[in-house]
Amino acid sequence: MHSMSPPEAPLRDASPQGGMARPGTARRRARPYLLWGAAGFAYAFLYLPLVIVVVYSFNDSKLNAEWVGFTLDWYRKLADNNEMLQAAANSLLIAFVASLVSTVLGTMAGIAMFRYRTRLLPILVLTPIAIPEILMGVSLLIFFVLLDFTLGLVSVALAHIAFCIGFVAIVVRARLAGMDESLVEAARDLGATPLQAFRLITLPLIMPGVIAGALMAFTLSIDDFVITFFTAGAGTVTLPLQIYSMIKIAVTPEVNAVSTLLMLLTLLLIVIASKISPSLLRASQENTE
């Protein structure tokens, strides 16, 4: 009789415990590193160009080809550039008016979307956000031409109000969703009129969302280029349009300097808005989904 050979010992991994090797263990261990690597590459692709713009705004050279040395001269020249200062003043004025009007109208739209759950109202309010900006700019230009409306600062402000209302409405509606409606009902039971209940109860509770929406509208308005390009008309220059006219010749450190300042202002307003209303970014993500 032939003796039976003993069964082969099971493979064990190299761990100190000497446990059984499981299929796919190495892949599962490598997966977090792959995810971190992909995330790092994506964030580098997004933010590395911005870092380069900021760094080269301090470059002591008229060209961005190589680093020569550190200087603040480009910021000093920027402060003496009257055309740039006028463009910045126009942008700030338009952004202030657009954010003020769109905050009032967007707050009313957000309250209406929360209280009246109709399908048509959200479509009407949020469509300007969903459609491409170039389509929005062309349609507004045709609309102003049909009305024989002179293009200028007023037309740009009206155009910015049109697309900022939806963003304010999203933030206000998100704030209302987290509000306790029983407080309003209690105020009504105690004899408060609808206007008094809104002024004394609803408005203070949603005020962080209103302020966050106003800051978001201001940021979107001061950064806008496409819609402004179509509705500005001849002789009206905003900061994005001025930057565009400067980079037609060359991207000088002066362009980097003004881009850096605009970037810092935008980031500051977004941070303030997110601190005031933490649901701001989450509401925007839910709307896009």
Secondary structure, DSSP 8 states (H G I E B T S, - for coil): -----------B-SSTT--B--TTHHHHHHHHHHHHHHHHHHHHHHHHHHHHHHHHTTBSSSSSSS---B--HHHHHHHT-HHHHHHHHHHHHHHHHHHHHHHHHHHHHHHHHHHS--SHHHHHHHHHHHS-HHHHHHHHHHHHHHTT---SHHHHHHHHHHHHHHHHHHHHHHHHHTS-HHHHHHHHHTT--HHHHIIIIIHHHHHHHHHHHHHHHHHHHHH--HHHHHHS-TT---HHHHHHHHHTT---HHHHHHHHHHHHHHHHHHHHHHHH-THHHHHHHHHH-
